[in-house]
């Protein structure tokens, strides 16, 4: 006589489990994407004097404004790899946390994706891509696509 009660308990548990899987998106839920738009205005940096050769390093810093009153600055280093390629690392310090970027920049590319390699604060564990488009020699528009 206990068999129907056990069967009913299993059915209820299976339905509850199915509801949990549907609610959480199963074992591999789709990533949540968030886009942030930033404007970078060059506020400092230096270029190596003389002829630039592979291995030459360019340091930079920019003032940043963005969506919803986000403000901050970045600091970064780019190392010349070839005459037209730079390997760049940048740490973006915002009022809501920090983001780290890395990627290869080409002399004439615009809107090419670079990797987000981490973050802190509101961006803890961040991953995704960043796209940078020059507006003029001292200003760039940046689109950050975070995937969580």
C-alpha positions as CSV (number, residue, x, y, z in Angstrom):
1,X,0.0,0.0,0.0
2,X,2.9,2.3,0.4
3,X,3.8,2.0,-3.3
4,X,1.3,4.7,-4.5
5,X,2.6,7.2,-1.9
6,X,6.2,6.6,-3.0
7,X,5.2,6.9,-6.7
8,X,3.4,10.1,-5.9
9,X,6.4,11.5,-4.1
10,X,8.7,10.7,-7.0
11,X,6.3,12.3,-9.5
12,X,6.1,15.5,-7.4
13,X,9.9,15.6,-7.0
14,X,10.3,15.1,-10.7
15,X,7.9,17.9,-11.5
16,X,9.7,20.2,-9.0
17,X,13.1,19.3,-10.5
18,X,11.8,20.0,-14.1
19,X,10.5,23.4,-12.9
20,X,13.9,24.2,-11.4
21,X,15.7,23.2,-14.6
22,X,13.4,25.3,-16.8
23,X,13.7,28.3,-14.4
24,X,17.5,28.1,-14.2
25,X,18.1,27.4,-17.8
26,X,19.2,23.8,-17.4
27,X,22.8,22.7,-16.9
28,X,24.1,25.3,-19.4
29,X,22.1,28.5,-19.1
30,X,22.5,31.0,-21.9
31,X,24.9,33.8,-20.9
32,X,23.5,37.1,-19.8
33,X,25.0,39.9,-22.0
34,X,25.3,43.5,-20.9
35,X,26.6,46.4,-23.1
36,X,28.3,49.5,-21.8
37,X,29.3,52.5,-23.9
38,X,32.3,54.5,-23.0
39,X,34.2,57.5,-24.4
40,X,38.0,57.7,-23.9
41,X,39.7,61.1,-24.1
42,X,43.5,60.9,-24.0
43,X,44.9,62.7,-21.0
44,X,48.5,61.6,-21.0
45,X,51.1,59.2,-22.3
46,X,54.3,59.2,-24.1
47,X,55.8,58.0,-27.3
48,X,59.3,56.6,-27.6
49,X,61.7,59.2,-29.1
50,X,63.3,58.3,-32.4
51,X,62.6,55.3,-34.6
52,X,60.0,52.8,-33.3
53,X,61.1,49.2,-33.5
54,X,59.6,45.9,-32.5
55,X,59.7,45.9,-28.7
56,X,59.1,49.6,-28.3
57,X,56.6,50.4,-25.6
58,X,53.9,53.1,-25.6
59,X,52.2,53.9,-22.2
60,X,48.9,55.8,-22.1
61,X,46.1,57.0,-19.8
62,X,42.7,58.3,-20.7
63,X,39.8,60.0,-19.0
64,X,36.6,57.9,-19.3
65,X,32.9,58.8,-19.3
66,X,30.1,56.4,-20.0
67,X,26.5,55.2,-19.6
68,X,24.6,56.0,-16.5
69,X,27.2,58.5,-15.1
70,X,30.1,56.0,-15.2
71,X,33.4,57.8,-14.8
72,X,37.0,56.8,-14.5
73,X,40.3,56.4,-16.2
74,X,42.5,53.8,-17.8
75,X,46.1,53.0,-17.9
76,X,47.8,50.8,-20.4
77,X,50.8,49.6,-22.3
78,X,51.2,48.7,-25.9
79,X,54.3,46.9,-27.2
80,X,55.1,47.2,-30.9
81,X,55.3,43.7,-32.5
82,X,55.6,44.6,-36.1
83,X,55.4,47.9,-38.0
84,X,51.6,47.8,-38.0
85,X,50.7,45.6,-34.9
86,X,50.7,46.4,-31.2
87,X,50.0,44.1,-28.3
88,X,48.1,46.2,-25.8
89,X,47.0,45.6,-22.1
90,X,44.7,48.1,-20.4
91,X,43.3,48.4,-16.9
92,X,40.1,50.5,-16.8
93,X,39.2,51.9,-13.4
94,X,35.6,53.0,-13.2
95,X,33.3,54.2,-10.4
96,X,31.6,50.8,-10.5
97,X,34.7,48.5,-10.6
98,X,37.6,47.6,-12.9
99,X,38.0,45.8,-16.2
100,X,41.1,44.4,-17.8
101,X,41.5,44.3,-21.6
102,X,44.0,42.7,-23.9
103,X,44.4,42.4,-27.6
104,X,46.3,43.0,-30.8
105,X,45.8,46.4,-32.4
106,X,46.5,47.0,-36.0
107,X,47.4,50.4,-37.4
108,X,44.2,50.9,-39.5
109,X,41.6,48.7,-37.8
110,X,38.5,50.0,-36.2
111,X,35.8,48.2,-34.1
112,X,37.9,45.0,-34.0
113,X,37.1,42.9,-30.9
114,X,39.6,42.6,-28.1
115,X,39.3,40.4,-25.1
116,X,38.0,41.3,-21.6
117,X,40.2,39.2,-19.4
118,X,38.7,40.0,-16.0
119,X,37.1,42.5,-13.7
120,X,36.4,43.5,-10.1
121,X,33.4,45.2,-8.3
122,X,30.3,45.3,-10.5
123,X,32.4,43.5,-13.2
124,X,33.7,40.7,-11.0
125,X,34.6,37.6,-13.1
126,X,33.9,39.6,-16.3
127,X,34.5,38.2,-19.7
128,X,33.5,39.3,-23.1
129,X,34.8,41.7,-25.8
130,X,35.5,45.3,-26.2
131,X,35.5,47.2,-29.5
132,X,37.3,50.5,-29.9
133,X,36.7,53.1,-32.7
134,X,38.8,56.2,-33.0
135,X,36.7,59.4,-33.3
136,X,39.8,61.7,-33.7
137,X,43.5,61.5,-32.6
138,X,42.6,62.0,-28.9
139,X,39.1,60.5,-28.5
140,X,37.7,57.0,-29.0
141,X,34.3,55.4,-28.6
142,X,34.3,52.0,-26.8
143,X,31.6,49.4,-26.7
144,X,32.0,46.8,-23.9
145,X,30.0,43.6,-24.3
146,X,30.1,41.7,-21.0
147,X,29.0,38.0,-20.9
148,X,28.1,36.5,-17.5
